Amino acid sequence: MREVRAAFRRFWPLTRGDRGWLAVIVGCVVVAALAETASILLFAQLTDNALKSGSLAAFWGPAGAWLGVAVLGALVGYLGNSLATWTAERFVLRLRAGVFRHVQSLPPHFFQRHRRGDLVERLTGDVEAIEQMVVSGVVGTVAALFSAVFYAAAALYLRWDLALATFVLAPLFLLAARRFSGRIKQASTDERVADGAITSVVEEALGNVVLTQAYNRRGAEEARLDREARAWMKASVRGARLSELYEQFVEVVETVCVLAVIGLGVWEISAGRMTLGQLLAFAAFIGYLYPPVRSLGQLGLTLTAATAGARRLGELLDARPAVTDPAVPVDPGPVRGWVAFHDVSFRYPGAAAPVVRDVAFTARPGELVVVTGPSGAGKSTLAKLLTRFYDPTAGVICLDGVPLPHLSLERLREQVTLLPQETLILHGTVRENIAAGRPGASDDDIKAAARAAAAHDFITALPEGYGTEISPGTAALSGGQLKRLTIARAMLRASPVLILDEPTAGLDAIAARQVVQPLRRLMSGRTTLMITHDLTLAPDADRILVVDGGRLVEEGTHGELIGRGGTYARLAGPSSSEGHHVDDVDHDVLVGHHVGEETALERG
């Protein structure tokens, strides 16, 4: 019960906007229970005064009252149940939105440590389990308590001695619930974990279907799904068996109680101490009393099972974002694009050693700075630090002289555009994918960005043009075309600082050649950090930074670094010592960064 109380205290504040409606629902529950109690008493009166004597005159009064009470109970019950459903769904909506908002603020390493399917399950099934505890649980408890109190009071009113005798068996329901709760909680936990694993396996298999087919892994993927599904089935069946065993046990206890009441009632009638109507009403009250008591026991099992979801959801909510907004953000005014790293070091949470050590450099407005080095040298980490996915463990990064932690995250990320290595496509139309760069952009701006990215022609050739639906992994567009959509998205953002993380990665020579011209337009006039292994682009950079082992080991222009014969010269290879591109056409295209050509979009 300690876990139940802790979970309830944690999530109850989310009902703040609906507590008035919960009070109305409780009122409806009380009125409905009173109406049911009155109906049973009217039935007893009808039996003794009309049925026993066969008097039609004695029938109309109790019958009319009974009908009126039934109509009132039906209306109140409908209102209460409708409000309860509406309130419960509002709670789920609010809780899921809050958890989703929190999850979106968590750092990249959190998602590397958790399977995506399991996170999906926590945002769906576990959220609904919390609702069963906080909203439906409260309403169910109040309904069961009031019903039990009213029926017990009515039974005591009719025959207090018989009522006390039958109440003795009531604690058996609660004892049975307590006995079953521990095992049901464990089964519920196992079921939720297995459910998340199934979702993860399905999602991973569908996302890697090309790998599955190319490597004949269909059997292996089916075996993975079968293994997780069997674990889920085992937990689900175990939980269902325990719940059913509890249900059947209390059913037997309830039957024993009702038969005992009828037996005692027959003896009382034979002795002339009870009428038939009283016996029927008394039996009805006892029969109506045990279901609410049983519901209280079942509710205990539901709450116990819900603690498994509360614990899993709590793990998400207890995970802390790597960065937060400052209490009083600085407004830097118009940003020119001065980027400065001052002796920056960084170590990922839980890592044994830093991945970046004492890095210091400055990028001036409009410069193209190429960052290169061996794989795993820490290059992409610099991009994560500049976009403030993380804060340095030592040193400081400034934008126009303002330390990044002094800026709001929203303001910073409006000024720094990241074009990641992965070609990130959303489920939606082409127009929506481009507009993600600047929500609310007009159609003219979207099309101008697409033209600047050399994407307008192939977009208009699609069946629905800009309204064509696409999704991650779509076969409707080539890798180069999808890359140009992401360039158009970055064009639309029009921020003064640009980070290109391996912009030609995963593209063949033809596709890479097709994105160079759009990249040239994208970089024009912006402070650009290009993280790349493709050193054919390096001769055009204002400066080249070579990172190795997390340290900045070399800095200079292409010609200067080649002449030193160091790490860069080894990475570039002998052909680069000539100081020109392997493909002079692509070289001339990229040099346009220095030409300063501006698109109509950028001039606007």
N, C-alpha and C positions, 0 to 999 in steps of 0.2 A: 504493500500500500504506500510505502514511502516513495517509490518510483512514480506511482500514479499521482500522488499529491504534488511531487516536484514537476511532473509534466503538465499537470493542470495549472499550477501557478505560472509556468512559463508561457503557456498559450492562451490562458483566459483573457489577458489584456486585449487580445485581438477582437474580442466581442464588444469592445467599448461602444462602437457605433450602433449596436443592435440590442443592447440590454433592455431598452424600452419595449422592443418587440418581444423579447424573451419573457418579460413580465406579462405582456398580453397573452402569450402562449400559455404561460402557467395559469393565468386566470381562466382561459378556455378549458384547460385540463381539470381545474377544480370544479367548474360548472358542469362539465361532462360527467365527472365522477358523482357529483350530487344528483344529476339527472338519472344516472343509472341506479343509484341507491333508492331514489324516489320511485322509480319504475318497479323495483322489486317489492317495495312496501305496498304500492298500489295493486300489484298482482296478488299479494296476500289478502288484501281487503276484498278484492274482486272474488277470490276463491271462497272466502268465508261468508260473504254477504250475498253473492249472486249465484255462484256455481253450486254451493252446498244446498241452498234453499230453492234454487231454480227460479229466482225472482228476476224478471226482466227489468223491473223498475230499479232494482238495486244495481243493475249492470251499467246504466248510462253514465252515471256520475263518475265512478272510478275509471270507466273506459275512456271518457272524454279527457279526464285529467291525465291518464296514462299516455294518450295520443299526443296531448300538448307537450308533456314532458319529453316524449320521444322526438318530436319535431325540434324542440329546443336543443336537445342533446345532439341531434344530427347536424343542425346548423352550427352550433358551437364547435362540434368535433371537426366539421369541414373547415371552418375558419382556422382553428388551432393547428390542424395538420398541414393546411396550405401554408400558413405562416411559418411553421416549423421547417418545412422543406425549403422555403425561400430563404429563411435565415441561415440554414445550414449551408446552402449553396453560396450565399454571400460570404460566409466565413471561409469556405474552401477557396473561393476566388481571392479573398484578401490574403490568406495564408500562402497560397501558391505564388501570388505575385510578390509577396515579401521575400519568400525563399529564393525565387528566381532572380529578384533584384540583387539579393546578397550574393548568390552564386556567380552572377556576372561580374562582380567586383573582385573575385578571387584570382590569385596569380596563376600563370600558366602551369607551374609545377604541380598545383593541386589537381588539375585535370589529367596530368600525366600519371598521377598516382591512383586515380579512380576510374573505373570503367564507365564509359558513357551510358551504357544501358542501365547500370545500377543507379546512376544519378537520375535518369529518367524515371525509374521506379520510385525513387524517393520523392520526386516532385509530383507523382500521381497517386500511387497506392498508399504511401505513407502519409501524405497530406490528408487523404480521405479517412485514414485511421484516426488521425488527430481530431477530425470533425466528429467522429463517432464518440470520442471521449468528451470533448468540450461542449458541443452544442446538443447533439442528439442524446448524449449521455445525461446531460443535465435535465433535458426535457423528459427523458424516459424515467429518470430517478424521481423527479417531482410527480409525474403521473402515477408511478407505482406506489409512492409513499401515500399520496392523498387517497388513491383508490383503496389501498390496504386499510388506512385509518377509517375511512367512511364505512367500508364493509364490516370491519371489525366492530366499530361503534354500533352499527345497526344490529349485528348479531348479538352483541352484549345487551342491547335494548330488548331484543326479543326473549332471550334466555341466557343470562350471564353465566350460569353454572355450566351449561352445555358448551357455551362459547369458550370458556377457559379450558375446558377439557380438550377441545379440538385445537386450541392454540398451542398446546404442548408440542405438537408435531411440526409446527412452523419452522423452528430453528434448524430442522434437518435440511431444508433447502439451502440455507446459508452455509451450513457445515459442508454440504456436498460441493457447493461452489468453491469454497476455500480449498477443499481437497483437490479439486480438478485444476485450479487456476495456474499452479506452477507448471504443470505439464502442457497445458494449452498455450501458455506464454512462450515456452521453448519451441513448441511446434510452429507457432505464429512467426517467431523470429526466423526459424529455419526456412519457412515458406517464403518470407519476404526476401531473404538473401538469395534463395534459389530463383525467385521470380526475376530479380534484378540480373542474375547471371544469364538466364534465358534471353532476356532482352538484349544483353550485351553480345551474346553469341550471334543472335540473329542480325543485329546491327553490323557487327564486324564482318560477318559472312557476306551480307549484301553489299557492304562498302568495298569489299575486296573480291568481288565475284570474278573479276578477270584473273586474279591470282589463283583463285579456287579452280577455275576451269583450265587455265594454262598448265597448272601443275597437278591436274587430276586429284584435287583435294576434296572432291565432293563427298567421298566416303568418310574422310577424316572430319569434315565439318559436320556431317550428319551424326558422327559418333560423338562429337563435342556437344551438339544440341541434345542428343539422346541422354548423355551423362547428366547434364544439368536438368533436363526435363524429368529424369527419374528421381533426382534429388528433390525437385519440387513436388512431384507426385507423392513421394514417400512422406514428406512433411505435411502436404495437404491432406492425405488420407489419414495420417496420424491425428491431425487436428480435428478432422471431421468425425473420426471414431470417438475421440474424447468428448466432443460436444454432443454427439448422439447418445453416448453412454450416460452423460449427465441428464439429458432430456428424458430418456426412458426411465432413469432412476426416479426423478422427481414426479414423473407421470404415475408410477406405481405408488409412491408415497401419497400423492394427491388422491388417488382412487381409494386407498385405505382410509384416508381421512373422511371422504364423502360417505363411504359405506358405514363408517363408525357413526357419523351424524345421523344417517337414515335409521340405523339400528336403534340408537338411543331415542330418536324421535318416535319410532313405532312403539317403543316401550312407554314413552311419555303419553302418547295418544291413548294407548290402552288403559292408562291410569287416569285419563281425563285431565291431565295437566297441560295439554297442548292441543291446539286445533290443527287440522290438516293444512290450512293456509299458512299458519305460523311455521309448521314443519317445512313446507315447500319454500317459503321465504328464507327460513334459516339455512336450509340446504343450499339455496341459491347464493346467499351471502357467503357461506363457507366456500362454495364452488368458485365464486368470483374473487374471494380473498386470496386463495392460493396462487392463482396466476400472477397477480402483482408481486407477491412474495417471491415466486419463482423468477419473475422478471428481474427483481433486485439481485438475485443470485446470478442470473445470466448476465446482468449488466456488469457485475464484478468480473466475470470472465472476459467480457468485451473490453473493459478498461484495462485488464491485465494484458490482453493481447495487444491493445493499442499502445502500450508502453514500448513495445518493440519498435513500432513506427516512430514513436516520439524520440527514442534513443538514436535511431538512424537519422532522423531529421535534425536532431540536436547536434550531431556530428558536423552537418553542413553549416548550421548557424554558428557553431563555435569556431569554425575555421575563420581565421582573420585575414582580411585583405593585406597584401604586401605594402600597399601605399594608401594614404588617406588624404583628403583635402585639408589644407591649412585652416586654422580657426578664422583667420582674417586674410583671404587671398590678396595678393598684390595684382593690381591692374597695370601691365607693362605698357599700355597704349598700343599704337601701331607697331607691329613686330617687323624688324628688318631681316632677321635671320642670322644673327651672330650666335654661333654655337661654340661653347668652350668646355672642355673636360679638364679639370684641375686635379691631377694626382688621384684618379678614380680607381678604386679597387672594389671587387664584388665577389661574394661567395653565395651560391644558391643555398636556401634553407636545407639543412641536413647534410650538405656536402662537406667533405673533409678538408678541401683546399679551395682557395679562391680561383675563379676562372678568368678574372681580370685583375691585373696588378699595376698600380701606379701609372695609369694611362693619362697622358696630358697632350692635348692638341687644341687648335682653334680652327674653325671653319668660318670664313668671312661671307657676307651676303653675296649670293650669286656664284660662289665657288663650287666646283665639282671635286670632291675628295673621294678617291677610291680607297676602300679598306680591303686588304687582301691578306692572305696567309694560309697556312696549312689547315686542313679540316680539324675542328675541335680547338682552334687556337683562341676562341673567345670573340670572334668577329660579330656574330649575331647577337651576342649578349650586349654589345655596345648599342645596338638598335633598341633592345628591350629597356635599357637604361635611359636612353634619350626619350623614348615614348612613355617612360615612368611606369612600366609594368613592375619594375622594382626600383628601389633607391639604392645608391651605392652604400657599401659597408664602410667605406672611407672615401674622402674626397668629395667634390661637389661638381655638378654639371649646371651650366648657366645658359639661359637663352636671353640674348640682348642684355647680358650682365645680371639677370635676375636668377637666383638659384631655383631650379625646377620645383622643389618642395614648397616654395612660396607662391606658386601659381596654382589655381584650381585645375583639377584634372581635365575638366571640360575645356577650359581656356587653352591649356597646353596642347591638347590633342586637336584643337581647331587649327593650331599653328604648325603642327608637325604631321605630315602625311606619311604613312608607312605603306609601301607596296611590298607585301611579304612574298617570300619565295613560293609559297603555295598559291595557286590560282583559286582564290576564294569566291565561289559563286553561290548566290542565295536561291532558294526555291521562289520563283516569281517570274515576272516578265523581264525582258531585256531592259525596258525603261526603268523598272524598279531596281534592277541591279546597278545601273549607272547612277540613278538618283540616290542610292545609299551613300554616295560621297557627300551629298548636301541635301538632306531632306527638305522638301518644299521647293526644289528647283523647278523652273518652268520648262516646258517642252523645248523651247528655243535653246535654253542653256544646255539641256541634255543633248540635243542634236549637235550643238556647237562643240561640246566635249567629245562626242562620238566622231565628228569630222576631224578634230585635232588628233584623235587617236587612230585615225585611218580605219574606223570601224563602221562609219555610216553606210558605205556601199553594201557591205555584206549583211548589215542589219536590215536594210530596206529590201534585200532580196529574200529574206525569210518569209514564210507564209503569212505571218501576222505582223511583220515588220517589228517595230518597237514593242508591240504587244505580244510577241511570241513568248510562250512559257518555256523557261529553261530551268535546269537544276544541276546540282553538283554531279559531275561525271556524265553530263549530257553528251550524246553522240551527234547532236544537231550542229555543233560547232567544233572546229579544230582547236588544238591547244593554243596555237598562235592567235586565233580569233578570240578565244576566251581571255587570253592575256591582254589583248587590246581592249576588251570590255573593262578589265580592272584598271587599265591605264586611263580610260575615259572617266572612270569613277574618281581616280586621283586627280585628273584634270579638273573635274567639276569642283573638287574640294578647294583648289587654288590656294593652298597654304604656302607660306614663305620658306618652309623647311621641308625637304623631301628625303625619305630614306628608301633606297632601293635594295632589297635583299635578294641577291642572285636573280636579277630581272630576266635573264635568258635561260635559267635552269629548266631542264625538262623539255626544251624546244629543240627541234632539229635545225640544221643550218638555214633552211629556207624560212622556217617560221621565225627564227631568231633575227634574220635579216629584215623580215617584215615588221618587227616591233622596234627596230632601232630608230627609224624615223619618228614614230610616236614618242619614244623615250626622249629623243632630242627635244621635241616640243615641250614635253612635260618638264624637263630639267631647266629649260630656258628661263633665266632670271631668278632661279630659286637656289638656295643653299642646299646642295645635294650631297648626301653620303651614300655612295654606291658600294655595297658589300658584295664582292664577287670573286670567283675563281677564274673567270674569263678575262685573262690579261690582255686579250686583243683590244679591250676597251681602255686599258690603262694609259697608253701614250697621250690621250686627250685630256687627262685629268690635270687640274691645277696642282694637286699634290696627291701623293700616294702614301698611305700608311700601311706598314707591314706589321701584322700582329702575329706573334709566335709564343706559345706557352702563356698566353694571357698578358704579355708585355708588348709594348710598342718598341719594336727592335730597329725599325728603319723608317725614315720619313724623307720625302723629296719628290722631285719630278721623275718621270720615266727615265730620261737620259741620265740624270744624276745617279739614280739607284743602279742602273745597268752598269755604269762605270765603276761602281764600288765593288761589284762582284760578290755581293753578300746573299742573303736569303732571297731577296726579290729577284736577283739575277738567276738564281737556281730555279725559282718558281716559273719565271718567264721563259726560260729555255734559250738556247743559242740563237734562234731565229729573231728573237726580240732585240738582240744587240744591235741590229741594223736600224732600230729606232722607228720602224714603220709597221703598219698593219699587215697581217697576212693577206687580208682582203682590202685593197686600197679604196674600193667603192664604199664599203661599210665604214672605213676610217673617215672618209670625207663626210659621210652622212652624220656621224656622231660629232665631228668637229663643229657642226652647226650649233652645239651648245655655246661655243664661244662667239659664233657669228651674231647671236642675240636676236635671231628671228622670233617674232612674237606672233601668236595666233590672234584671231579676232576675239577669241574667248579671253585670252590673257590681257589684251589691251583694254577689254571691257572691265 
